[in-house]
Amino acid sequence: MITAGAAVQGAAHLARGQGCQDAFKAVDLGEAAVLAVSDGAGGRERSALGAHIAVDTACRILAGSVPEATDAPETWTAWIAAAGAEVVLEYRRAVEGVLSATGRPSGRPTAPFGPADPPPPVDAGALAATLVAAVVRPPWVAFLSVGDCFGTVLTREPAGTGTGTAPQRRERCHLVLPPPPPGAPETVFLSSPGAGLRLRSFVVWEPQLSGVVLATDGCAALTLDHPSVRELPPEAGPLPSERFFCGLAATLRANGGDAAPLRDLLSGPEAARTGDDLTVLCALTDGR
């Protein structure tokens, strides 16, 4: 399996002298891969650290006990739901540990507390971040998400429906985890109250699976098409750009997973118009 990713500082962040607040991480398990992408909340001074904690936590927990490819749907569904809840809990613990070790938030007493008088909760929102993660074990993909990142699945035409060998069969892209629509409620972060209750988790079983791509919300304008491009009504919602996703997959397979072309795409003039940080991470089958 080929994994490749890139994170690029947004033009608006660069203009303000603000570093990239996105993070990504991938773990290659041989027959499976774990992907995680996080977007630190803009305006939160330490959100970049929160994003790195989020992807580290997600990859550690998800890589620990991936179900078998032959396991039942119920096994996969229950596993990713439980793992997602654990990710939210462990992220909160890690962030609270960081904040407690580096000084109490403003207004929090510094005197020691007894067992019957616990300290008030740490303001974990200082490191607020969203998260999308995926476990890829063909034919399965398990997703979990908190916030506004999004995910796309790539498939190939079944054998016998195209021409030539597998790599020549047409590849398609499917937006299985869309970003929130315009006017949606305020973004949920891993540190938001009740984040565990607003976690989204689901699994996809796809025999023709050829790849998975995760992205932060800043990439939407670059990677998603308006439905009018395919002569569909606005209510059809955003559609994944075949030019971007399938073209990127073909390039990465051809160069063995060198992320330089992906970084160039995210650094180009079309991407710069968003002003936001841009991060894309993918896992691709080798086409055989």
C-alpha positions in Angstrom: 0.0 0.0 0.0 1.2 3.5 -0.9 0.8 6.3 1.7 1.6 9.9 1.0 0.7 13.2 2.6 1.5 16.9 2.7 0.6 19.9 4.8 1.0 23.5 3.5 0.8 26.7 5.4 -2.2 28.8 4.2 -1.6 32.2 2.6 -3.6 34.0 5.3 -1.6 32.3 8.0 1.6 33.3 6.2 0.5 36.9 6.0 -0.2 37.0 9.7 3.1 35.3 10.6 1.2 32.3 11.9 2.5 28.8 11.4 0.7 25.8 9.9 -1.9 24.5 12.4 -2.6 21.2 10.6 -1.1 17.8 11.3 -1.2 14.4 9.7 0.2 10.9 10.4 0.1 7.5 8.8 1.0 4.1 10.1 1.8 1.3 7.7 0.7 -2.1 9.2 1.5 -4.2 6.1 -2.0 -5.4 5.1 -3.6 -2.3 6.6 -2.9 1.4 7.1 -4.0 4.0 9.6 -4.4 7.6 8.5 -5.2 10.7 10.6 -5.5 14.3 9.7 -6.2 17.2 12.2 -6.9 20.9 11.8 -6.0 23.1 14.7 -8.6 25.8 15.5 -7.7 29.1 14.0 -7.0 31.8 16.6 -6.0 29.3 19.3 -2.4 29.9 20.1 -1.5 26.3 20.8 -3.9 24.6 18.4 -1.0 23.2 16.3 0.2 21.2 19.3 -3.4 20.1 19.8 -3.5 18.9 16.2 -0.3 16.8 16.6 -1.7 15.3 19.8 -4.9 14.4 18.0 -3.2 12.5 15.1 -0.7 10.8 17.5 -3.5 9.6 19.7 -5.7 8.4 16.9 -2.9 6.4 15.2 -1.8 4.8 18.5 -5.3 3.7 19.4 -6.5 2.6 16.0 -3.3 0.7 15.1 -3.5 -1.3 18.3 -6.2 -3.8 17.3 -7.4 -3.6 13.7 -10.1 -6.2 12.9 -9.5 -8.9 10.3 -10.6 -8.4 6.7 -12.8 -11.4 7.1 -14.6 -10.1 10.3 -18.3 -9.4 10.2 -19.7 -5.8 9.6 -20.9 -5.8 13.2 -17.4 -6.3 14.4 -16.0 -3.5 12.4 -18.8 -1.1 13.3 -18.6 -1.8 17.0 -14.8 -1.6 17.0 -14.5 1.8 15.3 -17.3 3.3 17.5 -15.4 2.1 20.7 -12.0 3.2 19.3 -13.4 6.7 18.5 -14.7 7.2 22.0 -11.3 6.2 23.3 -9.6 8.6 21.0 -11.7 11.5 22.3 -11.1 10.5 25.9 -7.3 10.0 25.5 -6.9 13.3 23.6 -8.6 15.1 26.4 -6.3 13.5 29.0 -3.2 14.2 27.0 -4.2 17.9 26.5 -5.0 18.3 30.2 -1.7 16.7 31.0 0.2 19.2 28.8 -1.6 22.2 30.2 -1.2 21.1 33.8 2.5 20.5 33.2 3.1 23.9 31.6 1.1 26.1 34.0 -2.5 26.5 35.1 -4.8 28.5 32.9 -5.6 32.1 34.0 -8.0 32.1 36.9 -7.2 28.6 38.1 -6.0 28.5 41.8 -2.4 27.4 42.3 -2.8 26.1 45.8 -2.8 22.3 46.2 -6.1 20.5 46.4 -7.1 17.7 48.7 -8.8 14.4 47.5 -12.2 15.9 48.5 -11.6 19.2 46.8 -10.5 18.4 43.1 -9.3 21.2 40.9 -11.6 22.7 38.3 -11.2 21.3 34.8 -8.4 22.4 32.6 -9.3 24.6 29.6 -8.6 22.0 26.9 -10.0 24.4 24.3 -6.6 26.1 24.2 -5.4 23.2 22.1 -8.7 22.7 20.2 -8.5 20.7 17.0 -10.7 18.7 14.6 -9.9 15.1 13.5 -10.6 12.7 10.8 -9.1 9.2 10.8 -9.4 6.1 8.7 -8.3 2.5 9.0 -7.8 1.0 5.6 -7.8 -2.8 5.3 -9.3 -3.8 2.0 -12.1 -4.4 1.4 -12.9 -2.4 4.6 -12.4 1.3 5.5 -13.4 2.5 9.0 -13.8 6.2 9.5 -14.1 8.4 12.6 -14.5 12.1 12.6 -14.9 15.1 14.9 -15.3 18.4 13.1 -15.2 19.5 9.5 -12.5 17.5 7.8 -13.6 15.2 5.0 -12.9 11.8 3.4 -13.0 10.3 -0.1 -12.9 6.7 -1.2 -11.5 5.6 -4.6 -12.6 2.5 -6.4 -11.8 0.8 -9.7 -14.2 -0.7 -12.2 -14.7 -4.4 -11.5 -12.6 -6.8 -13.6 -14.2 -7.5 -16.9 -15.9 -4.1 -17.2 -12.9 -2.2 -18.4 -10.0 -2.9 -20.8 -6.5 -4.0 -20.1 -5.0 -4.9 -16.8 -6.2 -3.6 -13.4 -4.2 -0.3 -13.4 -6.0 0.6 -16.7 -9.5 0.1 -15.4 -11.2 3.4 -14.7 -10.9 4.8 -11.2 -13.7 6.7 -9.5 -13.9 8.9 -6.4 -16.7 9.0 -3.8 -17.2 11.6 -1.1 -18.2 9.4 1.8 -17.5 11.9 4.5 -18.5 15.4 3.3 -17.6 18.6 5.0 -20.5 20.5 6.7 -22.7 22.5 4.4 -22.7 26.3 4.4 -24.5 27.6 7.4 -23.9 24.5 9.5 -23.6 24.9 13.3 -20.3 26.0 14.8 -17.5 23.5 14.3 -17.1 20.8 16.9 -13.5 20.2 18.3 -12.2 17.3 20.2 -12.1 19.5 23.2 -15.7 20.7 22.8 -18.2 19.8 25.5 -19.9 16.5 24.5 -17.4 15.9 21.7 -17.7 12.1 22.3 -21.5 12.3 21.6 -20.9 14.2 18.4 -18.3 11.8 17.1 -19.1 10.3 13.7 -18.0 6.7 13.0 -18.9 4.3 10.2 -17.5 1.6 8.0 -17.4 1.1 4.2 -17.1 -2.4 2.6 -15.9 -2.0 -1.0 -14.5 -5.0 -2.9 -13.2 -2.6 -5.6 -11.4 -0.3 -3.1 -8.3 1.4 -4.5 -7.7 4.2 -2.1 -8.7 6.6 0.7 -8.0 10.3 0.9 -8.4 12.5 3.9 -8.3 16.3 3.9 -8.8 19.4 6.1 -11.6 21.8 5.3 -9.3 24.3 3.7 -8.9 21.9 0.8 -12.6 21.9 -0.1 -12.3 24.6 -2.8 -9.4 22.7 -4.5 -10.7 19.2 -4.3 -14.5 19.4 -4.5 -16.7 20.4 -7.4 -20.0 22.3 -7.4 -22.8 20.0 -8.6 -23.4 22.2 -11.6 -20.2 20.9 -13.0 -22.0 17.6 -13.6 -25.3 19.3 -14.4 -26.8 18.5 -11.1 -29.0 20.7 -8.8 -27.3 22.5 -5.9 -29.0 20.2 -3.4 -26.9 17.4 -4.7 -24.1 18.9 -2.6 -20.3 19.1 -3.3 -18.8 16.3 -5.4 -15.2 15.0 -5.4 -13.1 16.3 -8.3 -12.0 13.3 -10.4 -9.3 15.5 -11.9 -7.8 16.0 -8.4 -8.3 12.7 -6.7 -7.9 10.3 -9.6 -5.1 12.4 -11.1 -3.3 12.5 -7.7 -3.7 8.7 -7.3 -2.2 8.0 -10.7 0.7 10.3 -10.1 1.6 8.8 -6.7 1.4 5.3 -8.0 3.7 6.2 -10.9 6.3 7.8 -8.7 6.1 5.2 -5.8 4.5 7.6 -3.3 6.7 10.7 -3.6 4.6 13.4 -2.0 6.3 16.3 -3.9 3.6 16.5 -6.6 0.9 16.7 -3.9 2.8 19.4 -2.1 3.0 21.3 -5.3 -0.7 21.0 -5.8 -1.4 22.4 -2.3 1.1 25.2 -2.9 -0.3 26.3 -6.3 -2.2 29.6 -7.1 -5.5 27.8 -7.1 -5.0 26.5 -3.6 -3.7 29.8 -2.3 -7.1 31.4 -2.8 -8.5 29.7 0.2 -6.0 31.3 2.6 -6.3 28.4 5.0 -3.8 25.7 5.8 -4.2 22.7 3.4 -3.5 19.1 4.3 -4.1 15.9 2.3 -3.2 12.4 3.3 -3.9 9.2 1.3 -3.4 5.4 1.2 -3.6 3.7 -2.2 -3.5 0.1 -3.3 -0.7 -0.5 -5.8 -3.2 -1.3 -8.6 -2.6 -5.0 -8.7 
